[in-house]
Amino acid sequence: MQTLVDMFFAGRAPSLLLFPEPTFRKNLDRGLHFHEPAFAAVVLLVCALMSRHSNDPRVLYNDSWYSA
């Protein structure tokens, strides 16, 4: 998950400016996504978006790159 978040802020977020990176990372480190459904949804959105751009095989389901 950390790699996907890093990818998001390195390539996508600066142009989107949806939320500040330091606040996002602080909340993620504090585990807010385990207690706040809205923040959890944003974390899952970031992971879903970046999994399409990752070369890491852990983002695959059934070893198919179409599932990334």
Buried (B, 14 or more C-beta within 10 A) or exposed (E): EEEBBEBBBEEBBEEEEEEEBEEBBEBBEEEBBEEEEEBEEBBEEBBEEBBEEBEEEEBBEEEEEEEB
